[in-house]
C-alpha cells in the first residue's frame, strides 16, 4: 500500500490539500502500479458520500465518461466496467484525465487534469458533445480594473505601465507586477520617493495634516486585482466588484466600502480597528469589524445572501442591532430579509476558490453556477424551456475556456448555445 497516495487522496477528498499536494497526487495517480489502489480509493470515496451528494448513478457516470473520451475510435482505452453493480472497474493511468466524470458523478471535487504526454492531452481535450465545439469564450486575462482618482479621472489598470500612476494627497499610487496596486506614504525627507506603507497617523510629511482623498478600484467582468492599502492591508478584489478607500487612514477607524467580493489580509493595528462597510443595491449590507485577520466577503447584488468567511483571527459582523462574532472556519450569512446566521463549519476552500484560481460550486443549481460564469466570462445567460432542477458539485480552473466547463455540464442533459456573448441554456 502506498501510504503517501492514501494520505494525499484523503487530503484532496476533504478539500484540505495544498496546491503542491494536489500536484503530487496527480503524479501518483498517473503511475500504472497505482491503478488498483486508485480504484479502491474511488470506491471508498463513493461509499463515504451521502445519497444527496451522488448527483449521478455509477452507470450514468460511465455513460458520461464514454462521452468525454469519445465513443468512436476510443473504445479500446476503456477497460471492462461493470455498470450493473455498485462499483466500476480499474481505470488505466491515461484515463486519470477523464476520471473527473466519475468524481463529478460521486459529488466530489472536480479536477481538470492535463498531463504531459500527447495521448493524455488528447483524452483530456476530446469534446463531450459535438455542439460544444461551437461554444468557446476564451478565459479572461484576469488582471484588469479601473482606478478612479479623487478628482473623478480614471486609469485603466490593465493597460497602465508599471510604476507611479499618481500622487493622491500624501500617498504615491503605483502599479506593481502581477496586477497589484500599491499605496505608499510619501516620506518627509523626499516627496519624490515612497516611504513604507502603513502610516496610519493623523499627520503626514513634516508633521503637516494629511490630505485625505478617496480612491476606488473597480473590476469589470472577467477582471480581478490586488490592492495594497496605505496601512499595508492587502485586498484581492474579485470580478465585478469595487473597493472605495481613503488614501490615508486617520481618526479612530480604518474604513473601506465594498461592493461585490474581496478577500482581505488586514494589517494588525489594535489602535485603529479595520471596518468593511458592505454595500448592496438595496442598501441591505452590513459591517465587518476586525483588528487584524484574514477573511472573504461576498456581497453580489444578484446573490441570495451576503457571506463573510473567516480564515484567521476574529471578526464581528453587524447588521443593525444584530451581530455575530466569528471564529476561524466559520461563515456569517445575511439574507435579503435581514436574518443573520452563523455556519460553524463553513467550506472555507469553496469560499476561497476564486482567489486560488477556480470557478467552484457545491450542491449548486445551474442558475447559481451560471451567475459565476456571467461574471467571469463576461457573457449574458438566458434560459429556455424547463431546465432540470438538479445540483452540481465541482470546479474548474479560471484559466479554462468556457467550452471546457460547458463540456462537463452538458453530459447531464443540459444544453447550451452561444450567440455572440449570449449563452442560452436549454433542457
C-alpha positions in Angstrom: 0.0 0.0 0.0 1.3 3.5 -0.9 0.7 5.4 2.3 1.6 8.7 0.6 -1.1 8.1 -2.1 -3.7 7.4 0.6 -2.8 10.4 2.6 -2.8 12.8 -0.4 -6.1 11.3 -1.7 -7.9 11.8 1.6 -6.4 15.3 1.9 -7.8 16.1 -1.6 -11.2 14.5 -0.8 -11.5 16.5 2.4 -10.6 19.7 0.5 -7.6 20.3 2.7 -4.8 19.5 0.2 -2.4 22.3 -0.8 -1.6 23.1 -4.5 1.7 21.2 -4.1 -0.1 18.1 -2.6 -2.7 18.1 -5.4 0.1 18.1 -8.0 1.9 15.3 -6.2 -1.4 13.3 -6.0 -1.9 13.6 -9.8 1.6 12.4 -10.4 1.0 9.3 -8.2 -2.4 8.6 -9.8 -0.6 8.6 -13.2 1.5 5.6 -12.3 0.5 2.2 -13.6 1.4 0.4 -10.4 -1.1 2.5 -8.5 -4.1 1.5 -10.6 -5.6 -0.9 -8.1 -5.2 1.5 -5.2 -6.7 4.3 -7.2 -9.8 2.1 -7.9 -10.1 1.2 -4.2 -9.8 4.9 -3.2 -12.5 5.9 -5.6 -14.8 3.1 -4.3 -14.1 4.4 -0.7 -14.9 8.0 -1.7 -18.1 6.9 -3.3 -19.2 5.0 -0.2 -18.4 8.0 2.1 -20.7 10.3 0.2 -24.3 10.7 1.2 -27.1 9.9 -1.2 -27.9 13.5 -1.7 -24.4 14.2 -3.0 -24.5 11.4 -5.6 -25.7 13.5 -8.5 -25.4 10.6 -11.0 -25.5 6.9 -10.6 -22.4 4.8 -11.4 -24.0 3.8 -14.7 -24.8 7.3 -15.6 -21.2 8.4 -14.7 -19.9 5.7 -17.0 -22.0 6.9 -19.9 -20.6 10.4 -19.3 -17.1 9.1 -19.2 -17.6 7.4 -22.6 -18.8 10.7 -24.0 -15.8 12.6 -22.6 -13.4 10.0 -24.1 -15.3 9.8 -27.3 -17.1 6.5 -28.2 -15.9 6.3 -31.8 -12.3 5.0 -32.1 -11.6 5.2 -28.4 -13.3 2.1 -27.1 -10.0 0.4 -26.7 -9.0 2.7 -24.0 -11.9 1.8 -21.7 -11.3 -1.3 -19.7 -14.2 -3.5 -18.7 -16.5 -1.6 -16.4 -19.3 -3.3 -14.7 -22.3 -0.9 -14.8 -24.7 -3.5 -13.4 -23.2 -3.3 -9.9 -22.4 -0.5 -7.4 -18.8 -0.1 -8.5 -16.7 0.5 -11.6 -13.6 -1.4 -12.7 -10.0 -0.4 -12.8 -9.0 2.6 -14.9 -5.7 2.8 -16.7 -3.3 5.7 -15.9 -4.1 7.6 -19.1 -7.7 7.7 -18.0 -7.0 9.8 -15.0 -7.6 12.9 -17.1 -11.1 11.7 -17.7 -11.7 10.4 -14.2 -13.2 13.8 -13.4 -16.5 12.5 -14.7 -16.6 9.6 -12.1 -15.7 12.1 -9.4 -18.3 14.6 -10.5 -20.8 11.7 -10.6 -19.9 11.0 -7.0 -20.4 14.6 -6.0 -16.7 15.1 -5.2 -14.5 18.0 -6.2 -14.0 18.3 -9.9 -10.4 18.4 -11.2 -9.4 19.2 -14.8 -6.1 17.5 -15.2 -3.8 17.9 -18.1 -0.8 15.6 -18.4 2.3 16.0 -20.4 2.0 13.0 -22.8 0.4 13.7 -26.1 -2.2 10.9 -25.7 -3.3 12.1 -22.3 -3.7 15.6 -23.6 -5.8 14.3 -26.4 -8.0 12.4 -24.0 -8.4 15.4 -21.8 -9.4 17.7 -24.6 -11.8 15.5 -26.5 -15.3 17.1 -26.8 -18.0 15.5 -24.9 -20.8 16.6 -27.3 -20.3 17.9 -30.8 -22.3 21.1 -30.0 -19.6 22.0 -27.5 -17.3 22.9 -30.4 -19.5 25.9 -31.2 -19.2 27.2 -27.6 -16.0 28.9 -26.9 -15.2 32.0 -25.0 -11.6 32.3 -24.0 -10.6 32.7 -20.4 -10.2 36.4 -19.5 -6.7 37.7 -18.9 -7.8 38.4 -15.3 -5.8 41.4 -14.1 -7.9 44.3 -15.3 -9.6 47.0 -13.4 -10.3 50.8 -13.4 -8.8 53.1 -10.8 -11.0 56.2 -10.1 -9.0 59.1 -8.5 -10.3 61.7 -6.2 -10.9 64.2 -9.0 -13.0 61.7 -10.9 -10.4 60.9 -13.5 -9.8 57.2 -14.3 -6.9 54.9 -15.1 -7.2 51.6 -16.9 -5.0 49.4 -14.8 -4.7 46.5 -17.3 -3.0 48.7 -19.9 -1.2 51.1 -17.5 2.6 50.6 -17.2 4.2 49.5 -14.0 5.5 52.4 -11.8 4.0 55.5 -10.4 0.5 56.3 -11.6 -0.5 59.3 -9.5 0.0 61.3 -6.3 -3.1 61.4 -4.1 -2.7 63.6 -1.0 0.3 62.3 0.8 0.3 58.9 -1.0 2.1 57.7 -4.0 0.0 55.3 -6.2 2.0 52.8 -8.1 1.3 49.7 -10.2 3.4 46.7 -9.5 3.9 43.4 -11.2 1.2 40.7 -11.3 -1.8 43.0 -11.2 -1.1 44.9 -8.0 -1.9 48.5 -7.0 0.2 49.9 -4.1 -0.4 53.0 -1.9 2.8 54.2 -0.2 3.0 57.2 2.2 5.5 59.8 0.9 8.4 60.3 3.2 9.1 63.6 4.9 12.7 63.8 3.5 12.0 63.2 -0.1 8.5 63.7 -1.5 9.6 62.0 -4.7 10.2 58.7 -3.0 7.7 56.3 -1.5 8.0 55.5 2.2 6.8 52.4 3.9 3.1 51.6 3.6 1.3 51.6 6.9 1.4 55.2 8.1 -1.9 55.3 9.9 -1.4 58.5 11.8 -3.1 61.9 11.5 -0.2 63.8 10.1 1.8 63.4 7.0 5.2 64.7 5.8 6.9 67.3 8.1 4.1 66.8 10.7 1.5 68.6 8.5 -2.1 67.3 8.4 -2.5 64.6 5.9 -4.5 65.3 2.7 -7.2 62.6 2.8 -8.6 61.7 -0.6 -10.8 58.8 -1.7 -10.0 56.4 -4.5 -11.9 53.5 -5.9 -10.8 50.4 -7.7 -13.5 48.6 -9.8 -13.1 45.3 -11.7 -15.1 44.5 -14.8 -16.5 41.2 -15.9 -13.6 38.8 -16.1 -11.3 41.1 -14.1 -9.6 40.9 -10.7 -7.0 43.0 -9.0 -4.9 43.2 -5.8 -4.6 46.4 -3.8 -2.1 47.2 -1.0 -3.8 49.9 1.1 -1.9 52.7 2.8 -1.8 50.8 6.1 -0.3 47.7 4.4 -3.6 45.8 4.3 -3.8 43.5 1.2 -7.0 43.2 -0.7 -7.8 40.8 -3.5 -10.8 42.1 -5.5 -12.9 39.6 -7.4 -14.6 40.2 -10.7 -17.5 42.8 -10.9 -16.5 44.3 -7.6 -15.4 47.7 -6.3 -13.5 49.0 -3.2 -13.6 52.6 -2.1 -11.0 53.7 0.4 -9.1 56.8 1.7 -5.5 57.5 0.6 -4.5 57.7 4.3 -6.2 56.2 7.4 -6.9 58.8 10.1 -9.2 59.1 13.1 -10.2 56.1 15.2 -11.0 53.6 12.4 -9.8 52.3 9.1 -12.9 52.3 7.0 -13.4 51.0 3.4 -16.5 50.3 1.3 -17.0 47.1 -0.7 -19.4 46.1 -3.4 -19.1 42.6 -4.8 -16.5 40.3 -3.4 -13.0 40.7 -1.9 -10.5 38.8 0.3 -8.7 40.8 3.0 -5.5 40.3 4.8 -5.7 43.1 7.4 -2.6 44.7 8.8 -2.7 44.5 12.6 -3.2 47.8 14.4 -5.1 47.5 17.7 -5.4 51.3 18.0 -7.2 51.5 14.6 -9.9 48.8 14.0 -10.5 47.9 10.4 -14.1 48.2 9.2 -15.5 47.0 5.9 -18.8 48.7 5.0 -20.5 46.1 2.7 -22.9 47.8 0.3 -25.7 46.4 -1.9 -28.1 48.0 -4.4 -30.9 47.7 -1.9 -28.8 49.0 0.9 -29.1 45.8 2.8 -25.4 45.5 3.6 -23.6 45.0 6.8 -20.3 45.9 8.6 -17.4 43.7 9.3 -15.1 44.9 12.1 -11.6 43.5 12.7 -8.3 44.3 14.2 -6.0 42.0 12.1 -7.3 39.0 10.3 -7.9 37.2 7.0 -11.4 36.9 5.6 -13.5 36.9 2.5 -16.7 38.9 1.9 -19.1 38.0 -0.9 -21.9 40.6 -1.5 -23.1 40.5 -5.1 -26.5 42.1 -5.7 -27.8 39.1 -7.6 -26.9 36.5 -5.0 -29.4 35.5 -2.3 -27.2 36.4 0.7 -24.0 38.2 1.8 -21.4 35.7 3.1 -18.4 36.5 5.3 -15.9 33.6 5.7 -13.2 33.8 8.3 -9.8 32.1 7.8 -7.7 33.6 10.6 -8.2 35.9 13.6 -11.6 37.1 14.7 -14.2 39.4 13.2 -17.6 40.9 14.3 -20.3 41.0 11.6 -23.0 43.6 12.2 -26.4 44.5 10.7 -28.4 47.0 12.6 -28.9 45.6 16.1 -27.8 42.1 15.1 -24.3 40.9 15.3 -22.2 37.7 15.2 -18.6 37.2 16.4 -16.8 34.7 14.2 -14.0 32.3 14.7 -11.8 30.8 12.0 -13.6 28.3 9.8 -17.0 30.0 10.3 -19.2 31.8 7.8 -21.8 34.5 8.6 -24.8 34.8 6.2 -27.1 37.8 5.8 -30.1 37.1 3.7 -32.4 39.5 1.8 -34.8 39.6 4.8 -32.1 40.8 7.1 -31.7 37.5 9.0 -28.1 37.0 10.2 -26.9 33.4 10.8 -23.6 31.7 11.5 -22.4 28.5 9.9 -19.9 27.0 12.4 -18.4 24.5 9.8 -18.1 26.5 6.6 -16.5 25.2 3.4 -13.5 27.6 3.5 -11.9 26.2 0.4 -15.1 26.8 -1.6 -15.3 30.4 -0.4 -11.6 30.9 -1.3 -11.7 29.1 -4.7 -11.9 32.3 -6.8 -8.8 33.7 -5.2 -7.0 30.4 -5.8 -7.9 30.5 -9.5 -11.0 28.3 -9.6 -14.6 28.7 -10.6 -16.2 26.3 -8.0 -19.6 25.2 -6.8 -21.0 22.7 -4.3 -24.6 21.5 -4.3 -25.4 24.4 -6.6 -28.2 24.6 -9.2 -27.4 25.6 -12.8 -28.6 29.2 -12.2 -26.1 29.8 -9.4 -23.3 28.3 -11.5 -24.2 30.5 -14.4 -24.1 33.6 -12.3 -20.4 32.9 -11.7 -20.0 32.2 -15.4 -21.6 35.5 -16.4 -19.3 37.4 -14.1 -16.1 35.7 -15.1 -16.5 35.1 -18.8 -18.3 38.4 -19.5 -21.4 36.8 -21.0 -25.2 37.1 -20.5 -27.1 33.9 -19.7 -30.8 33.3 -20.7 -32.9 30.2 -20.1 -35.4 28.5 -22.5 -37.7 25.6 -21.6 -37.8 23.6 -18.4 -34.2 23.4 -17.3 -33.7 20.4 -14.9 -33.7 21.3 -11.2 -30.6 19.4 -10.2 -27.5 20.3 -8.3 -23.8 20.0 -9.1 -20.6 20.0 -7.1 -17.3 20.8 -8.8 -14.9 23.3 -10.1 -12.7 24.2 -13.0 -9.6 26.4 -13.4 -10.3 30.1 -14.2 -7.7 29.7 -16.9 -10.1 27.3 -18.8 -12.1 28.4 -21.8 -15.9 28.4 -21.4 -16.2 25.3 -23.6 -14.3 23.2 -21.1 -16.9 24.0 -18.4 -19.8 23.6 -20.7 -18.5 20.2 -21.8 -18.7 18.9 -18.3 -22.2 20.3 -17.7 -23.7 19.1 -21.0 -23.2 15.4 -20.1 -26.0 15.9 -17.5 -28.6 16.6 -20.3 -28.4 20.4 -20.1 -27.5 22.1 -23.4 -26.0 25.4 -24.3 -26.0 27.6 -27.4 -23.7 30.6 -27.7 -24.7 33.6 -29.9 -22.1 36.4 -29.6 -21.9 36.9 -25.8 -25.3 35.5 -25.1 -25.4 31.9 -23.7 -28.8 30.1 -23.9 -29.4 27.3 -21.5 -32.0 24.6 -22.6 -33.0 21.1 -21.4 
